[in-house]
């Protein structure tokens, strides 16, 4: 049998050499990769330290990145300790706080947020986890021509009282519709899947 001239024979390394190759020290950057630009980008918010007066909650807060106004730029939905924030990207390295005009300031503060098009109308909606009722906000951009969120939690069947920390979206049952997998710490073992606009426990 003719052997291929491109056959590669693996080298045998000592234990010390193998340890050096897999060491995480080789993954540490020697120069700064990221720069702190939250203030010039319009995203800086001053809050009390975690656990301090004014921020005594036992939960951290999350954010989601998506194009909420369909202008081709990635925006940010941020869960806050006093209210939530919606930052719209202007495409030039700056974000504008559109929380009030989009109806986000009046929504109770969330713990986690996931963006997805739950009604398949072409704009990004959001599911919010919280310590209390879970929330689903419908983006009215396609219907009304302007970015505004409508609370459809009750009609969609997701307004369940929980200690909600995080959530993920996927087509759990393979019917082509996005489902929500939410973690309820209070339940301790059972999670809820919100399917086809109604809640089911699995």
FENNOR-V624163 format. One record per residue. RES is the residue in one small letter. D_CENTER is the distance of its C-alpha to the mean C-alpha in Angstrom with 2 decimals. Layout:
# FENNOR-V624163
{{RES;D_CENTER} {RES;D_CENTER}}
This chain:
# FENNOR-V624163
{{x;56.42} {x;55.42} {x;52.62} {x;49.94} {x;50.43} {x;46.65} {x;46.30} {x;44.37} {x;45.48} {x;42.85} {x;43.89} {x;44.43} {x;42.93} {x;43.86} {x;41.59} {x;41.19} {x;40.22} {x;37.64} {x;36.11} {x;36.02} {x;34.30} {x;31.47} {x;31.16} {x;27.80} {x;29.85} {x;30.18} {x;26.42} {x;26.52} {x;26.60} {x;29.81} {x;28.57} {x;25.55} {x;22.87} {x;20.45} {x;21.69} {x;20.48} {x;20.26} {x;18.12} {x;21.36} {x;22.84} {x;19.59} {x;19.53} {x;16.49} {x;18.59} {x;18.64} {x;21.11} {x;20.35} {x;22.53} {x;22.03} {x;20.08} {x;22.72} {x;25.00} {x;26.42} {x;23.95} {x;21.02} {x;22.44} {x;19.48} {x;18.97} {x;15.17} {x;12.82} {x;9.98} {x;6.33} {x;4.73} {x;3.38} {x;6.53} {x;8.96} {x;12.66} {x;13.03} {x;16.78} {x;17.71} {x;19.56} {x;18.43} {x;16.37} {x;12.67} {x;11.65} {x;9.16} {x;8.08} {x;8.56} {x;9.61} {x;13.20} {x;16.16} {x;18.40} {x;16.36} {x;13.10} {x;13.04} {x;12.73} {x;13.85} {x;15.55} {x;16.53} {x;20.32} {x;20.57} {x;22.74} {x;20.53} {x;20.00} {x;17.56} {x;18.98} {x;17.86} {x;18.03} {x;16.81} {x;20.28} {x;21.29} {x;18.23} {x;18.81} {x;15.73} {x;17.98} {x;19.74} {x;16.83} {x;16.81} {x;14.40} {x;11.30} {x;10.17} {x;6.66} {x;4.83} {x;4.30} {x;6.54} {x;9.82} {x;13.51} {x;14.81} {x;18.28} {x;18.74} {x;20.10} {x;18.54} {x;15.90} {x;12.19} {x;11.80} {x;9.14} {x;9.33} {x;9.32} {x;10.47} {x;13.28} {x;16.64} {x;18.58} {x;18.07} {x;14.79} {x;14.08} {x;13.66} {x;14.07} {x;15.90} {x;16.00} {x;19.78} {x;20.00} {x;21.99} {x;24.19} {x;25.07} {x;24.70} {x;22.57} {x;18.98} {x;18.80} {x;16.76} {x;18.81} {x;18.19} {x;19.14} {x;18.15} {x;21.83} {x;22.98} {x;20.19} {x;21.00} {x;17.67} {x;18.94} {x;19.60} {x;20.28} {x;18.37} {x;17.01} {x;13.49} {x;11.29} {x;8.44} {x;8.27} {x;8.44} {x;10.18} {x;13.50} {x;17.14} {x;18.43} {x;21.95} {x;22.53} {x;23.44} {x;21.39} {x;19.06} {x;15.34} {x;15.10} {x;12.61} {x;12.98} {x;12.46} {x;13.73} {x;16.46} {x;18.04} {x;21.04} {x;21.90} {x;22.02} {x;22.41} {x;21.29} {x;17.97} {x;17.69} {x;17.14} {x;17.13} {x;19.25} {x;20.77} {x;19.95} {x;21.48} {x;20.41} {x;21.99} {x;22.10} {x;22.44}}
